Amino acid sequence: MPQQTLTPTMGRPIDDALYEAVLTRSPHYDGRYYIAVRSTGIVCFPSCRSRTPKRVNILVYTSYEAAIGDAFRPCKRCTPDLHSRPPGHDVVEHVNTLLQTHWNQPISLMDLGTALNMSPSHLQRLYTRYCGISPQKALEIVRMEHAQTLLENTALTVTEVAHRVGFRSRSHFVHVFSRTMGITPSAFRPRRS
Ligand SMILES: [Zn+2]
């Protein structure tokens, strides 16, 4: 194998913010930067969960093609060469996990951003791009599914159901439920004899 050039045409040394993303496996820069590792000849997404490369061995590229052009090979773990796992995949997965585990608590876009170490607006853009709906909308859907179950199977009041599924106010819950289901919570509830 020919000796790696020390002054490649396009790769550049990694800066603190990006190296922090590599250390924490943050998906924040996925798709914007590619991490090429001189010691292995592999190019990765910044969030790749393979062993963290030494900082001195990293070259940063702003395009996958440029890294491949410099003779790096795509990582088999994070597969930057495959469209089936686009940048943002990890973000979507992480957000969905949070929604599935925190739907019963008041959770804001700001909270999600903090959890993922991303700005709320960037998170919203990325999520919406890949899911077609915003994180807030996805949260509503999860909550409405749980609300239906509670209305059908418990004697909880509508206010109690609202609180159980993470709404602070009954009226907001009724509004969202009615908009989503086309029927009010009270009307949805089966008659109990
Ligand atoms: Zn990788």
Residues whose N, C-alpha, C, O or C-beta is under 5 A from the ligand:
A	BS01	ZN	V43 C44 F45 C48 S50 C75 R77 C78
